[in-house]
């Protein structure tokens, strides 16, 4: 989502898309349905998903890359 919004911001220049890049990144930091961070700054890993009880503790490569990419995009457009 962060990549798509970043591209839309690049193409249109509309601030709405830059704000959505930030929102996508904040999802990993706990601005999500459960209020639980999915990104772990201690390990640098991204957890694999949300459950009603919190996060799946597995930190797979795809989830970690998604979190790092979204956080990087937000920093670059911010």
PDB file of N, CA, C and O in Angstrom:
ATOM      1  N   UNK A   1       0.828  -1.176   0.000  1.00  0.00           N
ATOM      2  CA  UNK A   1       0.000   0.000   0.000  1.00  0.00           C
ATOM      3  C   UNK A   1       0.885   1.256   0.000  1.00  0.00           C
ATOM      4  O   UNK A   1       0.610   2.220  -0.714  1.00  0.00           O
ATOM      5  N   UNK A   2       1.945   1.226   0.809  1.00  0.00           N
ATOM      6  CA  UNK A   2       2.847   2.380   0.861  1.00  0.00           C
ATOM      7  C   UNK A   2       3.481   2.638  -0.506  1.00  0.00           C
ATOM      8  O   UNK A   2       3.613   3.789  -0.922  1.00  0.00           O
ATOM      9  N   UNK A   3       3.871   1.578  -1.199  1.00  0.00           N
ATOM     10  CA  UNK A   3       4.474   1.742  -2.525  1.00  0.00           C
ATOM     11  C   UNK A   3       3.490   2.351  -3.516  1.00  0.00           C
ATOM     12  O   UNK A   3       3.850   3.248  -4.278  1.00  0.00           O
ATOM     13  N   UNK A   4       2.247   1.867  -3.510  1.00  0.00           N
ATOM     14  CA  UNK A   4       1.236   2.381  -4.435  1.00  0.00           C
ATOM     15  C   UNK A   4       0.939   3.851  -4.150  1.00  0.00           C
ATOM     16  O   UNK A   4       0.823   4.652  -5.077  1.00  0.00           O
ATOM     17  N   UNK A   5       0.818   4.201  -2.885  1.00  0.00           N
ATOM     18  CA  UNK A   5       0.532   5.591  -2.526  1.00  0.00           C
ATOM     19  C   UNK A   5       1.717   6.493  -2.834  1.00  0.00           C
ATOM     20  O   UNK A   5       1.541   7.639  -3.245  1.00  0.00           O
ATOM     21  N   UNK A   6       2.930   5.972  -2.634  1.00  0.00           N
ATOM     22  CA  UNK A   6       4.124   6.742  -2.970  1.00  0.00           C
ATOM     23  C   UNK A   6       4.163   7.036  -4.466  1.00  0.00           C
ATOM     24  O   UNK A   6       4.481   8.150  -4.880  1.00  0.00           O
ATOM     25  N   UNK A   7       3.841   6.046  -5.257  1.00  0.00           N
ATOM     26  CA  UNK A   7       3.827   6.237  -6.715  1.00  0.00           C
ATOM     27  C   UNK A   7       2.751   7.238  -7.130  1.00  0.00           C
ATOM     28  O   UNK A   7       2.980   8.087  -7.992  1.00  0.00           O
ATOM     29  N   UNK A   8       1.574   7.128  -6.506  1.00  0.00           N
ATOM     30  CA  UNK A   8       0.490   8.068  -6.809  1.00  0.00           C
ATOM     31  C   UNK A   8       0.905   9.492  -6.439  1.00  0.00           C
ATOM     32  O   UNK A   8       0.593  10.435  -7.165  1.00  0.00           O
ATOM     33  N   UNK A   9       1.602   9.652  -5.320  1.00  0.00           N
ATOM     34  CA  UNK A   9       2.090  10.979  -4.921  1.00  0.00           C
ATOM     35  C   UNK A   9       3.107  11.505  -5.933  1.00  0.00           C
ATOM     36  O   UNK A   9       3.075  12.676  -6.308  1.00  0.00           O
ATOM     37  N   UNK A  10       4.015  10.617  -6.371  1.00  0.00           N
ATOM     38  CA  UNK A  10       5.028  11.011  -7.348  1.00  0.00           C
ATOM     39  C   UNK A  10       4.378  11.472  -8.649  1.00  0.00           C
ATOM     40  O   UNK A  10       4.807  12.465  -9.237  1.00  0.00           O
ATOM     41  N   UNK A  11       3.350  10.760  -9.104  1.00  0.00           N
ATOM     42  CA  UNK A  11       2.701  11.062 -10.381  1.00  0.00           C
ATOM     43  C   UNK A  11       1.810  12.304 -10.286  1.00  0.00           C
ATOM     44  O   UNK A  11       1.825  13.150 -11.180  1.00  0.00           O
ATOM     45  N   UNK A  12       1.033  12.413  -9.201  1.00  0.00           N
ATOM     46  CA  UNK A  12       0.041  13.489  -9.117  1.00  0.00           C
ATOM     47  C   UNK A  12       0.508  14.705  -8.318  1.00  0.00           C
ATOM     48  O   UNK A  12       0.036  15.819  -8.546  1.00  0.00           O
ATOM     49  N   UNK A  13       1.437  14.489  -7.380  1.00  0.00           N
ATOM     50  CA  UNK A  13       1.856  15.580  -6.504  1.00  0.00           C
ATOM     51  C   UNK A  13       0.832  15.942  -5.442  1.00  0.00           C
ATOM     52  O   UNK A  13       1.016  16.916  -4.712  1.00  0.00           O
ATOM     53  N   UNK A  14      -0.247  15.170  -5.344  1.00  0.00           N
ATOM     54  CA  UNK A  14      -1.303  15.460  -4.380  1.00  0.00           C
ATOM     55  C   UNK A  14      -0.890  15.005  -2.980  1.00  0.00           C
ATOM     56  O   UNK A  14      -0.505  13.852  -2.785  1.00  0.00           O
ATOM     57  N   UNK A  15      -0.971  15.916  -2.010  1.00  0.00           N
ATOM     58  CA  UNK A  15      -0.558  15.616  -0.638  1.00  0.00           C
ATOM     59  C   UNK A  15      -1.331  14.462  -0.011  1.00  0.00           C
ATOM     60  O   UNK A  15      -0.822  13.791   0.887  1.00  0.00           O
ATOM     61  N   UNK A  16      -2.549  14.227  -0.475  1.00  0.00           N
ATOM     62  CA  UNK A  16      -3.352  13.122   0.044  1.00  0.00           C
ATOM     63  C   UNK A  16      -2.569  11.810  -0.024  1.00  0.00           C
ATOM     64  O   UNK A  16      -2.627  11.005   0.905  1.00  0.00           O
ATOM     65  N   UNK A  17      -1.840  11.595  -1.115  1.00  0.00           N
ATOM     66  CA  UNK A  17      -1.105  10.346  -1.294  1.00  0.00           C
ATOM     67  C   UNK A  17       0.092  10.276  -0.365  1.00  0.00           C
ATOM     68  O   UNK A  17       0.420   9.199   0.133  1.00  0.00           O
ATOM     69  N   UNK A  18       0.744  11.385  -0.123  1.00  0.00           N
ATOM     70  CA  UNK A  18       1.869  11.406   0.818  1.00  0.00           C
ATOM     71  C   UNK A  18       1.384  11.075   2.223  1.00  0.00           C
ATOM     72  O   UNK A  18       2.053  10.352   2.961  1.00  0.00           O
ATOM     73  N   UNK A  19       0.223  11.601   2.591  1.00  0.00           N
ATOM     74  CA  UNK A  19      -0.363  11.305   3.901  1.00  0.00           C
ATOM     75  C   UNK A  19      -0.702   9.828   4.022  1.00  0.00           C
ATOM     76  O   UNK A  19      -0.585   9.252   5.104  1.00  0.00           O
ATOM     77  N   UNK A  20      -1.116   9.216   2.936  1.00  0.00           N
ATOM     78  CA  UNK A  20      -1.464   7.795   2.974  1.00  0.00           C
ATOM     79  C   UNK A  20      -0.233   6.898   3.033  1.00  0.00           C
ATOM     80  O   UNK A  20      -0.299   5.788   3.560  1.00  0.00           O
ATOM     81  N   UNK A  21       0.884   7.369   2.498  1.00  0.00           N
ATOM     82  CA  UNK A  21       2.146   6.644   2.694  1.00  0.00           C
ATOM     83  C   UNK A  21       2.446   6.595   4.189  1.00  0.00           C
ATOM     84  O   UNK A  21       2.807   5.548   4.725  1.00  0.00           O
ATOM     85  N   UNK A  22       2.294   7.730   4.850  1.00  0.00           N
ATOM     86  CA  UNK A  22       2.541   7.800   6.292  1.00  0.00           C
ATOM     87  C   UNK A  22       1.574   6.900   7.057  1.00  0.00           C
ATOM     88  O   UNK A  22       1.976   6.216   7.998  1.00  0.00           O
ATOM     89  N   UNK A  23       0.319   6.900   6.663  1.00  0.00           N
ATOM     90  CA  UNK A  23      -0.673   6.052   7.330  1.00  0.00           C
ATOM     91  C   UNK A  23      -0.327   4.571   7.160  1.00  0.00           C
ATOM     92  O   UNK A  23      -0.457   3.793   8.105  1.00  0.00           O
ATOM     93  N   UNK A  24       0.105   4.185   5.977  1.00  0.00           N
ATOM     94  CA  UNK A  24       0.494   2.790   5.740  1.00  0.00           C
ATOM     95  C   UNK A  24       1.662   2.398   6.637  1.00  0.00           C
ATOM     96  O   UNK A  24       1.683   1.293   7.179  1.00  0.00           O
ATOM     97  N   UNK A  25       2.628   3.287   6.797  1.00  0.00           N
ATOM     98  CA  UNK A  25       3.766   2.999   7.669  1.00  0.00           C
ATOM     99  C   UNK A  25       3.341   2.924   9.129  1.00  0.00           C
ATOM    100  O   UNK A  25       3.812   2.063   9.872  1.00  0.00           O
ATOM    101  N   UNK A  26       2.459   3.819   9.539  1.00  0.00           N
ATOM    102  CA  UNK A  26       2.012   3.817  10.936  1.00  0.00           C
ATOM    103  C   UNK A  26       1.221   2.559  11.278  1.00  0.00           C
ATOM    104  O   UNK A  26       1.140   2.192  12.450  1.00  0.00           O
ATOM    105  N   UNK A  27       0.637   1.890  10.289  1.00  0.00           N
ATOM    106  CA  UNK A  27      -0.052   0.625  10.535  1.00  0.00           C
ATOM    107  C   UNK A  27       0.912  -0.360  11.199  1.00  0.00           C
ATOM    108  O   UNK A  27       0.540  -1.075  12.130  1.00  0.00           O
ATOM    109  N   UNK A  28       2.139  -0.387  10.713  1.00  0.00           N
ATOM    110  CA  UNK A  28       3.142  -1.289  11.274  1.00  0.00           C
ATOM    111  C   UNK A  28       3.550  -0.883  12.693  1.00  0.00           C
ATOM    112  O   UNK A  28       4.041  -1.707  13.464  1.00  0.00           O
ATOM    113  N   UNK A  29       3.344   0.382  13.025  1.00  0.00           N
ATOM    114  CA  UNK A  29       3.729   0.893  14.349  1.00  0.00           C
ATOM    115  C   UNK A  29       2.599   0.828  15.370  1.00  0.00           C
ATOM    116  O   UNK A  29       2.779   1.237  16.517  1.00  0.00           O
ATOM    117  N   UNK A  30       1.436   0.319  14.966  1.00  0.00           N
ATOM    118  CA  UNK A  30       0.345   0.116  15.911  1.00  0.00           C
ATOM    119  C   UNK A  30      -0.924   0.873  15.610  1.00  0.00           C
ATOM    120  O   UNK A  30      -1.900   0.745  16.348  1.00  0.00           O
ATOM    121  N   UNK A  31      -0.946   1.667  14.539  1.00  0.00           N
ATOM    122  CA  UNK A  31      -2.179   2.351  14.137  1.00  0.00           C
ATOM    123  C   UNK A  31      -2.925   1.385  13.214  1.00  0.00           C
ATOM    124  O   UNK A  31      -2.965   1.558  11.996  1.00  0.00           O
ATOM    125  N   UNK A  32      -3.512   0.364  13.839  1.00  0.00           N
ATOM    126  CA  UNK A  32      -4.226  -0.680  13.106  1.00  0.00           C
ATOM    127  C   UNK A  32      -5.432  -1.118  13.939  1.00  0.00           C
ATOM    128  O   UNK A  32      -5.694  -0.544  14.996  1.00  0.00           O
ATOM    129  N   UNK A  33      -6.155  -2.113  13.477  1.00  0.00           N
ATOM    130  CA  UNK A  33      -7.403  -2.534  14.136  1.00  0.00           C
ATOM    131  C   UNK A  33      -7.226  -2.954  15.589  1.00  0.00           C
ATOM    132  O   UNK A  33      -8.146  -2.789  16.390  1.00  0.00           O
ATOM    133  N   UNK A  34      -6.077  -3.487  15.941  1.00  0.00           N
ATOM    134  CA  UNK A  34      -5.872  -3.959  17.311  1.00  0.00           C
ATOM    135  C   UNK A  34      -5.019  -3.022  18.151  1.00  0.00           C
ATOM    136  O   UNK A  34      -4.856  -3.234  19.353  1.00  0.00           O
ATOM    137  N   UNK A  35      -4.473  -1.982  17.519  1.00  0.00           N
ATOM    138  CA  UNK A  35      -3.606  -1.058  18.254  1.00  0.00           C
ATOM    139  C   UNK A  35      -2.291  -1.700  18.665  1.00  0.00           C
ATOM    140  O   UNK A  35      -1.661  -1.274  19.632  1.00  0.00           O
ATOM    141  N   UNK A  36      -1.882  -2.721  17.931  1.00  0.00           N
ATOM    142  CA  UNK A  36      -0.684  -3.487  18.268  1.00  0.00           C
ATOM    143  C   UNK A  36       0.402  -3.268  17.225  1.00  0.00           C
ATOM    144  O   UNK A  36       0.147  -3.447  16.034  1.00  0.00           O
ATOM    145  N   UNK A  37       1.612  -2.886  17.641  1.00  0.00           N
ATOM    146  CA  UNK A  37       2.697  -2.762  16.671  1.00  0.00           C
ATOM    147  C   UNK A  37       3.013  -4.101  16.005  1.00  0.00           C
ATOM    148  O   UNK A  37       3.052  -5.141  16.662  1.00  0.00           O
ATOM    149  N   UNK A  38       3.233  -4.058  14.712  1.00  0.00           N
ATOM    150  CA  UNK A  38       3.622  -5.238  13.956  1.00  0.00           C
ATOM    151  C   UNK A  38       5.125  -5.206  13.710  1.00  0.00           C
ATOM    152  O   UNK A  38       5.752  -6.254  13.554  1.00  0.00           O
ATOM    153  N   UNK A  39       5.702  -4.021  13.675  1.00  0.00           N
ATOM    154  CA  UNK A  39       7.147  -3.847  13.517  1.00  0.00           C
ATOM    155  C   UNK A  39       7.791  -3.830  14.895  1.00  0.00           C
ATOM    156  O   UNK A  39       7.292  -3.178  15.812  1.00  0.00           O
ATOM    157  N   UNK A  40       8.890  -4.542  15.038  1.00  0.00           N
ATOM    158  CA  UNK A  40       9.623  -4.594  16.299  1.00  0.00           C
ATOM    159  C   UNK A  40      10.946  -3.858  16.133  1.00  0.00           C
ATOM    160  O   UNK A  40      11.875  -4.398  15.532  1.00  0.00           O
ATOM    161  N   UNK A  41      11.053  -2.623  16.656  1.00  0.00           N
ATOM    162  CA  UNK A  41      12.287  -1.860  16.469  1.00  0.00           C
ATOM    163  C   UNK A  41      13.499  -2.503  17.158  1.00  0.00           C
ATOM    164  O   UNK A  41      14.641  -2.236  16.783  1.00  0.00           O
ATOM    165  N   UNK A  42      13.251  -3.339  18.152  1.00  0.00           N
ATOM    166  CA  UNK A  42      14.354  -4.006  18.853  1.00  0.00           C
ATOM    167  C   UNK A  42      15.069  -4.988  17.928  1.00  0.00           C
ATOM    168  O   UNK A  42      16.298  -5.050  17.905  1.00  0.00           O
ATOM    169  N   UNK A  43      14.285  -5.757  17.163  1.00  0.00           N
ATOM    170  CA  UNK A  43      14.871  -6.758  16.275  1.00  0.00           C
ATOM    171  C   UNK A  43      14.972  -6.270  14.838  1.00  0.00           C
ATOM    172  O   UNK A  43      15.738  -6.820  14.047  1.00  0.00           O
ATOM    173  N   UNK A  44      14.192  -5.225  14.490  1.00  0.00           N
ATOM    174  CA  UNK A  44      14.122  -4.771  13.106  1.00  0.00           C
ATOM    175  C   UNK A  44      13.220  -5.642  12.265  1.00  0.00           C
ATOM    176  O   UNK A  44      13.200  -5.509  11.041  1.00  0.00           O
ATOM    177  N   UNK A  45      12.469  -6.537  12.896  1.00  0.00           N
ATOM    178  CA  UNK A  45      11.613  -7.467  12.174  1.00  0.00           C
ATOM    179  C   UNK A  45      10.163  -7.037  12.125  1.00  0.00           C
ATOM    180  O   UNK A  45       9.689  -6.277  12.970  1.00  0.00           O
ATOM    181  N   UNK A  46       9.478  -7.530  11.132  1.00  0.00           N
ATOM    182  CA  UNK A  46       8.044  -7.317  10.996  1.00  0.00           C
ATOM    183  C   UNK A  46       7.322  -8.621  11.272  1.00  0.00           C
ATOM    184  O   UNK A  46       7.665  -9.654  10.696  1.00  0.00           O
ATOM    185  N   UNK A  47       6.344  -8.588  12.130  1.00  0.00           N
ATOM    186  CA  UNK A  47       5.591  -9.800  12.450  1.00  0.00           C
ATOM    187  C   UNK A  47       4.648 -10.148  11.299  1.00  0.00           C
ATOM    188  O   UNK A  47       4.264  -9.295  10.499  1.00  0.00           O
ATOM    189  N   UNK A  48       4.290 -11.427  11.245  1.00  0.00           N
ATOM    190  CA  UNK A  48       3.556 -11.952  10.097  1.00  0.00           C
ATOM    191  C   UNK A  48       2.076 -11.616  10.055  1.00  0.00           C
ATOM    192  O   UNK A  48       1.457 -11.801   9.007  1.00  0.00           O
ATOM    193  N   UNK A  49       1.481 -11.139  11.118  1.00  0.00           N
ATOM    194  CA  UNK A  49       0.071 -10.804  11.031  1.00  0.00           C
ATOM    195  C   UNK A  49      -0.544 -10.458  12.360  1.00  0.00           C
ATOM    196  O   UNK A  49       0.075 -10.586  13.417  1.00  0.00           O
ATOM    197  N   UNK A  50      -1.794 -10.010  12.275  1.00  0.00           N
ATOM    198  CA  UNK A  50      -2.567  -9.653  13.459  1.00  0.00           C
ATOM    199  C   UNK A  50      -3.620 -10.715  13.725  1.00  0.00           C
ATOM    200  O   UNK A  50      -4.196 -11.283  12.796  1.00  0.00           O
ATOM    201  N   UNK A  51      -3.864 -10.976  14.998  1.00  0.00           N
ATOM    202  CA  UNK A  51      -4.962 -11.830  15.405  1.00  0.00           C
ATOM    203  C   UNK A  51      -5.767 -11.063  16.445  1.00  0.00           C
ATOM    204  O   UNK A  51      -5.371  -9.969  16.845  1.00  0.00           O
ATOM    205  N   UNK A  52      -6.872 -11.609  16.882  1.00  0.00           N
ATOM    206  CA  UNK A  52      -7.659 -10.948  17.929  1.00  0.00           C
ATOM    207  C   UNK A  52      -6.866 -10.813  19.224  1.00  0.00           C
ATOM    208  O   UNK A  52      -7.117  -9.906  20.018  1.00  0.00           O
ATOM    209  N   UNK A  53      -5.927 -11.701  19.435  1.00  0.00           N
ATOM    210  CA  UNK A  53      -5.124 -11.695  20.662  1.00  0.00           C
ATOM    211  C   UNK A  53      -3.869 -10.840  20.549  1.00  0.00           C
ATOM    212  O   UNK A  53      -3.187 -10.633  21.553  1.00  0.00           O
ATOM    213  N   UNK A  54      -3.546 -10.347  19.383  1.00  0.00           N
ATOM    214  CA  UNK A  54      -2.327  -9.551  19.189  1.00  0.00           C
ATOM    215  C   UNK A  54      -1.654  -9.923  17.888  1.00  0.00           C
ATOM    216  O   UNK A  54      -2.312 -10.099  16.862  1.00  0.00           O
ATOM    217  N   UNK A  55      -0.336 -10.041  17.937  1.00  0.00           N
ATOM    218  CA  UNK A  55       0.403 -10.341  16.712  1.00  0.00           C
ATOM    219  C   UNK A  55       0.868 -11.782  16.691  1.00  0.00           C
ATOM    220  O   UNK A  55       1.078 -12.410  17.729  1.00  0.00           O
ATOM    221  N   UNK A  56       1.022 -12.287  15.481  1.00  0.00           N
ATOM    222  CA  UNK A  56       1.713 -13.545  15.258  1.00  0.00           C
ATOM    223  C   UNK A  56       3.183 -13.233  15.523  1.00  0.00           C
ATOM    224  O   UNK A  56       3.711 -12.287  14.938  1.00  0.00           O
ATOM    225  N   UNK A  57       3.848 -13.976  16.364  1.00  0.00           N
ATOM    226  CA  UNK A  57       5.213 -13.650  16.761  1.00  0.00           C
ATOM    227  C   UNK A  57       6.267 -13.990  15.716  1.00  0.00           C
ATOM    228  O   UNK A  57       7.418 -13.573  15.845  1.00  0.00           O
ATOM    229  N   UNK A  58       5.892 -14.740  14.683  1.00  0.00           N
ATOM    230  CA  UNK A  58       6.846 -15.061  13.627  1.00  0.00           C
ATOM    231  C   UNK A  58       7.249 -13.778  12.895  1.00  0.00           C
ATOM    232  O   UNK A  58       6.397 -12.944  12.589  1.00  0.00           O
ATOM    233  N   UNK A  59       8.514 -13.624  12.623  1.00  0.00           N
ATOM    234  CA  UNK A  59       9.014 -12.464  11.883  1.00  0.00           C
ATOM    235  C   UNK A  59       9.649 -12.962  10.582  1.00  0.00           C
ATOM    236  O   UNK A  59      10.864 -13.133  10.487  1.00  0.00           O
ATOM    237  N   UNK A  60       8.798 -13.186   9.594  1.00  0.00           N
ATOM    238  CA  UNK A  60       9.265 -13.693   8.315  1.00  0.00           C
ATOM    239  C   UNK A  60       9.871 -12.606   7.441  1.00  0.00           C
ATOM    240  O   UNK A  60       9.699 -11.412   7.689  1.00  0.00           O
ATOM    241  N   UNK A  61      10.577 -13.044   6.426  1.00  0.00           N
ATOM    242  CA  UNK A  61      11.261 -12.113   5.529  1.00  0.00           C
ATOM    243  C   UNK A  61      10.282 -11.179   4.818  1.00  0.00           C
ATOM    244  O   UNK A  61      10.539  -9.979   4.722  1.00  0.00           O
ATOM    245  N   UNK A  62       9.169 -11.708   4.322  1.00  0.00           N
ATOM    246  CA  UNK A  62       8.225 -10.866   3.585  1.00  0.00           C
ATOM    247  C   UNK A  62       7.636  -9.782   4.469  1.00  0.00           C
ATOM    248  O   UNK A  62       7.516  -8.631   4.048  1.00  0.00           O
ATOM    249  N   UNK A  63       7.268 -10.143   5.695  1.00  0.00           N
ATOM    250  CA  UNK A  63       6.692  -9.164   6.615  1.00  0.00           C
ATOM    251  C   UNK A  63       7.715  -8.125   7.029  1.00  0.00           C
ATOM    252  O   UNK A  63       7.402  -6.939   7.141  1.00  0.00           O
ATOM    253  N   UNK A  64       8.931  -8.574   7.254  1.00  0.00           N
ATOM    254  CA  UNK A  64       9.999  -7.643   7.629  1.00  0.00           C
ATOM    255  C   UNK A  64      10.286  -6.668   6.498  1.00  0.00           C
ATOM    256  O   UNK A  64      10.423  -5.467   6.731  1.00  0.00           O
ATOM    257  N   UNK A  65      10.377  -7.177   5.278  1.00  0.00           N
ATOM    258  CA  UNK A  65      10.625  -6.294   4.135  1.00  0.00           C
ATOM    259  C   UNK A  65       9.481  -5.321   3.905  1.00  0.00           C
ATOM    260  O   UNK A  65       9.713  -4.161   3.562  1.00  0.00           O
ATOM    261  N   UNK A  66       8.242  -5.781   4.089  1.00  0.00           N
ATOM    262  CA  UNK A  66       7.085  -4.889   3.933  1.00  0.00           C
ATOM    263  C   UNK A  66       7.134  -3.764   4.959  1.00  0.00           C
ATOM    264  O   UNK A  66       6.899  -2.603   4.625  1.00  0.00           O
ATOM    265  N   UNK A  67       7.437  -4.106   6.204  1.00  0.00           N
ATOM    266  CA  UNK A  67       7.517  -3.089   7.255  1.00  0.00           C
ATOM    267  C   UNK A  67       8.641  -2.096   6.971  1.00  0.00           C
ATOM    268  O   UNK A  67       8.432  -0.884   7.028  1.00  0.00           O
ATOM    269  N   UNK A  68       9.823  -2.604   6.669  1.00  0.00           N
ATOM    270  CA  UNK A  68      10.962  -1.721   6.415  1.00  0.00           C
ATOM    271  C   UNK A  68      10.733  -0.832   5.197  1.00  0.00           C
ATOM    272  O   UNK A  68      11.092   0.346   5.206  1.00  0.00           O
ATOM    273  N   UNK A  69      10.137  -1.393   4.156  1.00  0.00           N
ATOM    274  CA  UNK A  69       9.849  -0.611   2.955  1.00  0.00           C
ATOM    275  C   UNK A  69       8.854   0.508   3.251  1.00  0.00           C
ATOM    276  O   UNK A  69       9.058   1.649   2.837  1.00  0.00           O
ATOM    277  N   UNK A  70       7.779   0.181   3.968  1.00  0.00           N
ATOM    278  CA  UNK A  70       6.774   1.196   4.291  1.00  0.00           C
ATOM    279  C   UNK A  70       7.367   2.291   5.174  1.00  0.00           C
ATOM    280  O   UNK A  70       7.106   3.474   4.952  1.00  0.00           O
ATOM    281  N   UNK A  71       8.154   1.910   6.165  1.00  0.00           N
ATOM    282  CA  UNK A  71       8.767   2.907   7.050  1.00  0.00           C
ATOM    283  C   UNK A  71       9.764   3.781   6.290  1.00  0.00           C
ATOM    284  O   UNK A  71       9.856   4.984   6.535  1.00  0.00           O
ATOM    285  N   UNK A  72      10.501   3.176   5.377  1.00  0.00           N
ATOM    286  CA  UNK A  72      11.452   3.943   4.571  1.00  0.00           C
ATOM    287  C   UNK A  72      10.718   4.930   3.652  1.00  0.00           C
ATOM    288  O   UNK A  72      11.109   6.092   3.540  1.00  0.00           O
ATOM    289  N   UNK A  73       9.664   4.460   3.006  1.00  0.00           N
ATOM    290  CA  UNK A  73       8.882   5.363   2.132  1.00  0.00           C
ATOM    291  C   UNK A  73       8.342   6.550   2.917  1.00  0.00           C
ATOM    292  O   UNK A  73       8.412   7.688   2.453  1.00  0.00           O
ATOM    293  N   UNK A  74       7.801   6.286   4.114  1.00  0.00           N
ATOM    294  CA  UNK A  74       7.247   7.359   4.922  1.00  0.00           C
ATOM    295  C   UNK A  74       8.328   8.365   5.293  1.00  0.00           C
ATOM    296  O   UNK A  74       8.079   9.571   5.305  1.00  0.00           O
ATOM    297  N   UNK A  75       9.497   7.885   5.589  1.00  0.00           N
ATOM    298  CA  UNK A  75      10.601   8.795   5.955  1.00  0.00           C
ATOM    299  C   UNK A  75      11.023   9.640   4.752  1.00  0.00           C
ATOM    300  O   UNK A  75      11.328  10.824   4.900  1.00  0.00           O
ATOM    301  N   UNK A  76      11.040   9.047   3.586  1.00  0.00           N
ATOM    302  CA  UNK A  76      11.482   9.766   2.385  1.00  0.00           C
ATOM    303  C   UNK A  76      10.476  10.817   1.927  1.00  0.00           C
ATOM    304  O   UNK A  76      10.871  11.882   1.452  1.00  0.00           O
ATOM    305  N   UNK A  77       9.181  10.532   2.064  1.00  0.00           N
ATOM    306  CA  UNK A  77       8.185  11.498   1.601  1.00  0.00           C
ATOM    307  C   UNK A  77       7.810  12.509   2.686  1.00  0.00           C
ATOM    308  O   UNK A  77       7.208  13.543   2.399  1.00  0.00           O
ATOM    309  N   UNK A  78       8.168  12.205   3.918  1.00  0.00           N
ATOM    310  CA  UNK A  78       7.808  13.073   5.049  1.00  0.00           C
ATOM    311  C   UNK A  78       8.573  14.320   5.038  1.00  0.00           C
ATOM    312  O   UNK A  78       8.394  15.162   5.918  1.00  0.00           O
TER     313      UNK A  78
END
